[in-house]
Amino acid sequence: MGLMILVGAQNNLVLAGLLLGALALTFWETREHRFPIRQTVWALLFVALLHVPGYLLLRGWLVYRKRGHAL
């Protein structure tokens, strides 16, 4: 939502749909990785603030974290 407000697109239905999709995927990912509720809420707020780039950063961090534990 933060980036949407910054660029003046808070009334754009497509971006709002993308934001809801990114939030749903974020919730799904954090629950799949069994994050505590506090980390789940933090991740949701992070994605809500940064929109799709925030979700991509979260995915990158999860891949990095997964590879680190696999080594």
Secondary structure, DSSP 8 states (H G I E B T S, - for coil): -HHHHHTT-TT-HHHHHHHHHHHHHHHHHHHHTT--HHHHHHHHHHHHHHHHHHHHHHHHHHHHHHHHHH-
